Each structure stands twice: as structure tokens, then as C-alpha cells.
């Protein structure tokens, strides 16, 4: 199958109701939420071939294939969104072979691609929630997606896979509900929010909050905070792409025609490239959603979510459940540095959890996990088939009918 040749559609699940509201970890609640999701492949009769994907910061439920439109996303579903974010990895004969596996991906709670978020309509006011939409924690996202698994009839996942901030969620699910998964695969992620990540995220929050059009998050129907969101994206983008790659990509044909700021004129290809990335991003994303995910990342607390007081106790839950972890590092990563995965693996080893640590050598930085399937596929296939664990998992394959 060629890239993006299979047309797919987003599906929607309603979780909670007026009588049974969805309660966020903050204590706030909504009378039900919507989870937008996408599936690939089929769940077999044993229901043991399901894989859940957690997307990265600005991703969506659209993991593979082509999708031209998603309802209730206004103009945000741009051409850049149409090809699935992991299309190089998900599909027949690919790393996540949909002839074998049932692959599930959902948009985060708080998102802007179909799941309930600040841009969603508040049924009480008939207007977007805006600033009144609750803060979202990783545990809120995990609980919303566990409800999705219940809806789909999946009691236990073969694997949970998360890339970047999605890896934090994968660890969250595995330690909050250890009985719901066998394999845990965090890609270019970590076990906590580092001081450097915290500073970088706070800079992005400040960029959006200080845009004069932000209005505390109630900007819908008016001029959105374009410059604040563009600046936030520029701050993050330099951690996603290796600096050498940025220099290579910064060609003269990307020079902005409107590169004059209030006083400063954009005068270098690298500046022009970053401005281009920021302007392109604001067309497809919502500033309030960006803030919710930054806040979620800043407040990531897997110990509290699992009800434990140490990483030893956290990963003892994985050890007791018999989990196997496949942990990927990228040697040129400026977003989640390789030392962060080494720290995670250290915790796993101390807790006696079966694990394999793979370092990918790439010149593409953090974004390698999106662009270079050949560096990840052999290890993913090996692990999903049950050959990576110290005590080998039995892989029985798909149904034969």
C-alpha cells in the first residue's frame, strides 16, 4: 500500500452523561465528553491483538491512511492533516501490521480535532467553552481512552505505544491500569517532566498568554492569538528538529514576503524557516488546546496518578503485571534527551521489569520517530511478536478462519 492510499474516517464516542458526568482530576466536571478516534485492522475473536497509540503534542486521532475532513474542526483540518501522522508505520505489512493487529488512536481530551476541548460548543451557552474548559491531566486522558477500550471490547491491550508526550501517557496507562496491557513502548519520551522541558513549555505558555488577542482564552468569533501560537510553535520546533536539519531545510525559497516585524526585518533563511513553520501551524491548531496540552505535560505526575510515592513503587506495578518495555532513544533528540530514557530504564531495571533499550542513530532529531520507519520497524516487529521479553510471550497471530 502506498502512503496515505487508504481512506479512513473518524468515529466518536460519548463518555458520561448528565446523570454520570465526567469528573476531571481537578474536581471539575462536564456532563459527558466526546472522544474522537480511528481504528485500523480488526479485533480478533480472542480480543488480544489490540494496540493503542498515544499521539504527540500536536497530533490527532488520524494515525494512518488519508482523511479529507473531520466534522466539528472548523478550518483546522488542513492539507497537512490529511495523511496520518504514523502512516509510515501503520498498515498492511508495516511495523504495526494491520493484517495482524487492531490499531486504535484517539484525539486527546482537550484536543481540537473532534474530542471535547475548549473549542467545543458548551451546550449551556451555545458558545465555545474557551477559558471555562477544565484543565486536563494525563490521567484524565488515560481514563477517557480506557472508556474507549471498554466500548471497543478490549479488556487487555497487546501493546500501548506513545511517542514524545504520548510516551508519558503510555507509562501512565501502564501504571494506572497495569492489568490492561502487556507491552509498553515509549518512543523518545521519559518518566517525568525535566527542568529544561518545564522552562521550554512555560515559555510557550507565556507566548500565548501575552498575545493581545488571547483574551484569557475567550477569543472565538474574534481575532485568534495567531502571533502567540506561532511563537509557541517556533519555541517548540527547535527542540523537535535537529539544528543541522533546520539549517538544511532553511532554503532561500522559504524567505517570507512579509518578513517585516514592527521594527526588525527577517534577514536570514533560518529565521524565515521558523516564521514559516509558526504561520503554517496556526492554521491547523487551536491555542487553547495547545495550552491544555502544555499544562498537562507540565503537571505530569505518574506517582500521584498511580497512588504511589516513588518510582520503585510505580514500576513495581509493571513488574507484578509482567509488562515488557521497549524504550526508544534518539541520539540527536533535543526534546527528550537520551539521558531521560536511560533514567527510565534504570527505574525499570531496579524494579525488575523486563525491558529492552534501543538507541536510534539519526540526524533528524526528535522528529526521527515520524520520518524513519526503517530504524524502528525491526525492533517493533520483534517485540510485538513476543520475541523481545526475557520470558517470551506467546504470539499466536491473527485468527485463521
C-alpha positions in Angstrom: 0.0 0.0 0.0 1.3 3.4 -0.9 1.5 6.3 1.5 -1.9 7.5 2.6 -3.8 5.5 0.0 -6.5 4.0 2.3 -9.4 6.4 3.1 -10.4 6.3 6.8 -12.9 8.1 9.0 -13.1 9.5 12.5 -15.6 7.9 14.8 -16.9 9.5 18.0 -17.7 8.1 21.4 -19.7 9.8 24.1 -18.4 9.2 27.6 -20.6 10.2 30.6 -23.9 12.0 30.7 -25.9 14.5 32.8 -26.5 11.8 35.4 -23.0 10.5 35.3 -20.7 13.4 34.5 -17.1 13.0 33.5 -15.1 14.2 36.5 -11.6 15.6 35.8 -8.7 15.2 38.2 -9.1 18.8 39.1 -12.5 18.1 40.6 -14.3 19.9 37.7 -16.8 18.0 35.6 -18.7 18.1 32.4 -22.0 16.4 31.6 -20.3 13.9 29.2 -17.3 14.3 26.9 -16.7 13.2 23.3 -13.6 11.1 22.3 -12.7 11.2 18.6 -10.9 8.0 17.4 -9.8 6.0 14.5 -9.2 2.2 14.1 -7.2 0.1 11.6 -7.4 -3.6 11.2 -9.8 -6.0 13.0 -10.1 -7.1 16.6 -9.7 -10.9 16.5 -12.1 -13.3 18.3 -9.6 -13.6 21.3 -9.5 -9.8 21.5 -5.8 -10.0 22.2 -4.3 -8.2 19.2 -5.2 -4.5 20.0 -2.6 -1.8 20.1 -3.4 1.7 21.5 -1.4 4.7 20.1 -0.9 7.9 22.0 -0.1 10.8 19.7 2.4 13.6 20.3 1.6 17.2 21.3 0.0 18.5 18.1 -1.1 15.2 16.7 -4.6 13.7 16.3 -6.5 10.5 16.1 -5.6 10.2 12.4 -2.7 7.8 12.6 -2.7 6.3 9.1 -4.3 6.5 5.7 -5.9 9.6 4.3 -8.8 11.6 5.7 -10.0 14.6 3.9 -12.2 16.1 6.6 -13.2 15.7 10.3 -16.5 17.1 11.5 -16.5 20.0 14.0 -13.0 21.1 13.3 -13.8 24.3 11.5 -10.9 25.2 9.2 -8.3 23.5 11.3 -8.3 20.2 9.3 -5.8 21.5 6.7 -4.0 19.6 3.9 -1.1 19.0 6.4 -3.6 16.9 8.5 -4.9 14.6 5.7 -2.1 12.0 5.8 -2.0 10.0 9.0 0.8 11.1 11.4 2.2 7.5 11.6 1.3 6.4 8.1 4.8 5.1 7.5 4.4 2.7 10.4 0.7 1.6 10.4 -0.8 -0.5 7.7 -0.6 -3.9 5.9 3.0 -5.2 6.1 4.2 -2.2 8.1 5.6 -2.2 11.6 2.1 -2.2 13.0 0.8 -4.7 10.5 -3.0 -4.2 10.3 -3.3 -7.7 8.8 -2.4 -8.8 12.3 -3.2 -6.0 14.7 -6.2 -3.9 15.6 -4.7 -0.4 16.0 -6.6 2.4 17.9 -5.7 6.0 18.1 -7.8 8.8 19.8 -7.5 12.6 19.9 -6.7 13.7 23.5 -9.4 15.1 25.7 -8.9 18.8 25.4 -8.0 18.5 21.8 -9.2 20.3 18.7 -9.7 17.5 16.2 -13.0 16.1 17.4 -12.6 15.3 21.1 -14.1 17.6 23.6 -11.9 20.7 24.1 -12.0 24.4 24.6 -13.2 25.0 21.0 -16.2 22.6 21.5 -19.6 24.1 22.0 -20.9 24.4 25.6 -24.5 23.2 25.4 -25.5 25.6 28.2 -24.3 28.7 26.4 -24.3 27.7 22.8 -20.8 29.1 22.5 -17.3 27.5 22.7 -16.1 26.7 26.2 -13.0 28.8 25.8 -11.3 29.5 29.2 -14.0 27.6 31.1 -13.0 24.2 29.7 -11.3 22.3 32.6 -7.6 21.8 33.0 -6.7 18.3 31.6 -4.3 15.9 33.2 -2.7 12.9 31.6 -4.8 10.7 34.0 -7.9 12.4 32.5 -6.8 11.5 29.0 -6.0 7.9 30.1 -9.3 7.4 31.8 -11.2 8.7 28.7 -9.3 6.3 26.5 -9.8 3.4 28.9 -13.5 4.1 28.4 -12.9 3.8 24.7 -11.2 0.4 25.1 -14.3 -0.7 27.1 -16.5 0.4 24.3 -14.5 -1.5 21.8 -14.5 -4.6 23.9 -10.7 -4.6 24.6 -10.0 -5.8 28.1 -6.2 -6.1 27.7 -4.1 -4.4 25.1 -1.3 -6.3 23.4 0.7 -3.0 23.5 0.4 0.7 24.3 2.7 2.9 22.2 3.3 6.6 22.8 5.7 8.9 21.1 7.1 12.1 22.7 4.4 13.4 25.2 2.4 10.3 24.2 5.1 8.2 25.8 4.3 9.8 29.2 0.7 8.8 28.6 1.7 5.2 27.7 3.6 4.9 31.0 0.6 6.5 32.8 -1.8 3.9 31.4 0.5 1.0 32.2 0.9 2.1 35.8 -2.6 3.3 36.4 -4.2 0.2 35.0 -1.4 -2.4 34.7 -3.8 -5.3 34.0 -4.9 -3.6 30.8 -1.7 -4.0 28.8 1.2 -6.4 28.1 3.8 -4.4 26.2 4.7 -0.8 26.9 6.6 1.1 24.2 7.6 4.7 24.9 9.3 6.3 21.9 11.6 9.4 22.5 9.9 10.1 25.9 10.7 9.9 29.6 9.4 9.3 33.0 9.0 12.8 34.3 9.0 16.5 33.2 12.5 17.8 33.4 13.5 21.3 34.4 14.6 22.1 30.9 11.3 20.9 29.5 9.4 22.8 32.1 11.2 26.1 31.1 10.6 25.5 27.4 6.9 24.7 28.0 6.5 27.8 30.3 8.0 30.0 27.5 5.3 28.7 25.2 2.5 29.3 27.7 3.8 32.9 28.1 3.9 33.4 24.4 0.2 32.6 24.0 -1.0 34.3 27.3 0.7 37.5 26.2 -0.8 37.8 22.8 -3.2 40.8 23.0 -5.8 38.7 21.1 -5.9 35.8 23.6 -8.5 37.5 25.9 -8.0 34.8 28.6 -8.9 32.1 26.2 -12.2 33.6 25.0 -11.2 34.6 21.5 -13.6 32.5 19.4 -15.5 34.6 16.9 -12.8 37.2 17.0 -9.2 37.5 16.0 -7.4 34.5 17.4 -3.9 34.8 19.1 -2.0 33.9 16.0 1.3 35.5 16.9 1.4 34.0 20.3 0.6 30.5 19.0 3.1 30.9 16.1 5.8 31.9 18.7 5.0 29.0 20.9 5.4 26.7 17.9 8.7 28.2 17.0 10.0 27.7 20.5 9.0 24.1 20.4 10.0 23.4 16.8 13.7 23.9 17.6 13.5 21.0 20.0 11.8 18.7 17.6 14.1 19.1 14.6 17.9 18.8 14.9 19.6 22.2 14.4 21.6 20.9 11.4 18.4 19.7 9.8 16.8 23.1 10.4 19.8 24.7 8.6 19.4 22.3 5.7 15.7 23.0 5.4 16.1 26.8 5.6 16.3 27.3 1.8 16.1 30.7 0.2 12.6 29.9 -1.3 11.2 29.9 2.2 12.1 33.6 2.7 8.9 35.4 3.9 7.5 38.1 1.7 6.1 39.7 4.8 9.1 39.3 6.9 9.0 42.8 8.4 8.1 42.8 12.1 7.4 46.0 14.0 11.0 47.1 13.7 13.1 44.0 12.9 13.2 42.7 9.3 13.7 38.9 8.9 17.1 38.7 7.3 18.3 35.1 7.5 16.9 31.8 6.0 16.8 30.1 9.4 14.6 33.0 10.7 12.4 32.8 7.7 12.1 29.0 8.0 11.0 29.3 11.6 8.5 32.0 10.8 7.1 29.8 8.1 6.6 26.9 10.5 4.8 29.1 13.0 2.5 30.7 10.5 1.6 27.3 9.0 0.9 25.8 12.4 -1.7 28.4 13.4 -3.9 27.4 10.5 -4.3 23.9 11.9 -4.3 24.2 15.7 -6.1 25.9 18.5 -4.2 28.0 21.0 -6.4 26.9 24.0 -5.7 23.2 23.1 -2.0 24.0 22.9 -2.2 25.5 26.4 -4.1 22.5 27.8 -1.5 20.0 26.5 1.4 22.1 27.7 -0.3 22.3 31.1 -0.8 18.5 31.1 2.9 18.0 30.3 4.0 20.5 32.9 1.9 18.8 35.6 2.6 15.2 34.7 2.7 13.2 37.9 2.6 9.5 37.3 3.3 8.7 41.0 0.3 10.6 42.2 -1.9 9.1 39.4 -0.9 5.6 40.4 -1.3 6.3 44.1 2.4 5.6 45.0 5.2 7.7 46.4 8.3 6.5 44.5 9.4 5.3 41.1 10.3 2.0 42.7 6.7 1.5 43.7 5.4 2.9 40.4 7.3 0.3 38.3 6.7 -2.5 40.8 3.2 -2.3 39.4 4.6 -3.1 36.0 6.8 -5.9 37.4 3.8 -7.5 39.1 1.7 -7.3 35.9 4.5 -8.9 33.8 5.0 -6.0 31.5 7.8 -5.8 29.0 9.0 -2.3 28.0 10.6 -1.4 24.6 12.2 2.0 25.1 13.5 4.0 22.2 16.1 6.8 22.4 17.2 9.1 19.6 20.8 10.2 19.9 20.2 13.6 18.4 17.0 14.4 20.4 16.8 17.9 21.9 13.2 17.5 23.2 13.5 14.3 25.3 17.2 13.8 25.7 18.6 10.2 25.7 19.6 10.6 29.4 15.8 10.7 30.1 15.3 7.2 28.6 18.4 6.0 30.4 16.8 7.2 33.6 13.6 5.4 32.8 15.4 2.1 32.0 17.3 2.5 35.3 14.0 2.6 37.2 12.7 -0.4 35.2 15.8 -2.4 36.0 15.7 -1.6 39.7 12.1 -2.8 39.8 12.9 -6.0 37.9 10.8 -5.1 34.9 11.7 -6.8 31.6 12.9 -4.2 29.2 14.9 -3.5 26.0 16.5 -0.1 25.3 17.2 0.8 21.7 19.2 3.9 20.7 18.4 5.2 17.2 21.2 7.0 15.5 19.7 9.8 13.4 20.5 13.3 12.2 16.8 14.3 12.2 16.4 14.8 16.0 13.2 14.2 17.9 11.2 14.0 14.6 13.0 10.9 13.6 10.1 8.8 15.0 7.9 10.3 12.4 10.2 10.0 9.4 12.4 7.0 9.6 10.4 3.7 9.9 13.4 1.6 8.8 15.2 2.5 12.1 12.3 1.4 14.3 10.3 -1.3 12.4 12.6 -4.3 13.1 12.5 -3.7 16.9 8.8 -3.1 16.9 8.0 -6.2 14.9 10.4 -8.3 17.1 8.7 -7.0 20.3 5.1 -7.2 19.1 5.7 -10.8 18.1 6.7 -11.5 21.7 10.4 -12.2 21.0 11.8 -9.3 23.0 10.8 -10.3 26.5 13.1 -12.2 28.8 10.2 -14.7 29.4 9.0 -14.9 25.9 5.3 -14.0 25.3 3.3 -16.5 23.3 2.4 -14.9 20.0 -0.5 -16.8 18.4 -1.1 -14.4 15.5 -4.4 -13.4 13.9 -7.5 -15.6 13.6 -7.4 -18.3 11.0 -10.9 -18.7 9.6 
